[in-house]
Amino acid sequence: LIEKIAHRVLYRLSTPYSYQNSSLKINVSIGIALFPENGKTYQMLINHADQAMYKAKKEGKGQFAFAS
């Protein structure tokens, strides 16, 4: 389910937007941390999600990764 949602978010955000006669494209990398597996506090979850986001960025644009 989480992978499906991540794919949907990436797809929706990768669709070019028109703004003032310009086409804008957003590149997104998503880091996913799960409670309680990756942390039991807000700060722990944010830290793990941030690490996962950098892992996704390393894999290329428009990716998502789970915290390990």
C-alpha positions as CSV (number, residue, x, y, z in Angstrom):
1,L,0.0,0.0,0.0
2,I,2.8,2.5,0.9
3,E,4.6,1.8,-2.4
4,K,1.4,2.3,-4.3
5,I,0.9,5.7,-2.6
6,A,4.6,6.7,-3.2
7,H,4.2,5.8,-6.9
8,R,1.0,7.9,-7.1
9,V,2.7,10.9,-5.4
10,L,5.7,10.7,-7.8
11,Y,3.4,10.4,-10.8
12,R,1.2,13.3,-9.8
13,L,4.1,15.6,-9.0
14,S,6.0,14.7,-12.2
15,T,3.2,15.9,-14.4
16,P,4.2,19.3,-15.8
17,Y,2.2,22.3,-14.5
18,S,1.4,25.4,-16.5
19,Y,2.0,28.7,-14.8
20,Q,2.1,32.1,-16.5
21,N,2.7,30.7,-19.9
22,S,5.5,28.5,-18.6
23,S,5.7,24.8,-18.1
24,L,7.0,23.8,-14.7
25,K,8.2,20.3,-13.8
26,I,9.0,19.2,-10.3
27,N,11.5,16.4,-9.5
28,V,10.8,14.6,-6.3
29,S,12.6,12.1,-4.1
30,I,10.7,10.5,-1.2
31,G,12.2,9.0,1.9
32,I,9.8,6.7,3.9
33,A,10.2,5.9,7.6
34,L,7.7,3.6,9.3
35,F,6.5,3.7,12.9
36,P,7.6,2.0,15.1
37,E,10.1,0.1,13.0
38,N,12.2,3.1,12.1
39,G,11.7,5.1,15.3
40,K,9.2,5.8,18.1
41,T,9.7,9.5,18.2
42,Y,9.0,12.2,15.7
43,Q,12.7,13.2,15.5
44,M,13.8,9.6,14.9
45,L,11.3,9.1,12.1
46,I,12.3,12.4,10.5
47,N,16.0,11.5,10.7
48,H,15.4,8.0,9.1
49,A,13.1,9.5,6.4
50,D,15.8,12.1,5.6
51,Q,18.4,9.3,5.3
52,A,16.0,7.4,3.0
53,M,15.4,10.4,0.9
54,Y,19.1,10.9,0.2
55,K,19.3,7.2,-0.7
56,A,16.4,7.7,-3.2
57,K,18.2,10.8,-4.6
58,K,21.3,8.7,-5.1
59,E,19.3,6.2,-7.1
60,G,18.1,8.9,-9.5
61,K,15.4,11.4,-9.9
62,G,11.8,10.5,-9.2
63,Q,12.5,7.7,-6.8
64,F,11.5,6.6,-3.3
65,A,13.3,4.6,-0.7
66,F,12.4,3.1,2.6
67,A,14.5,3.6,5.8
68,S,16.6,0.6,6.7
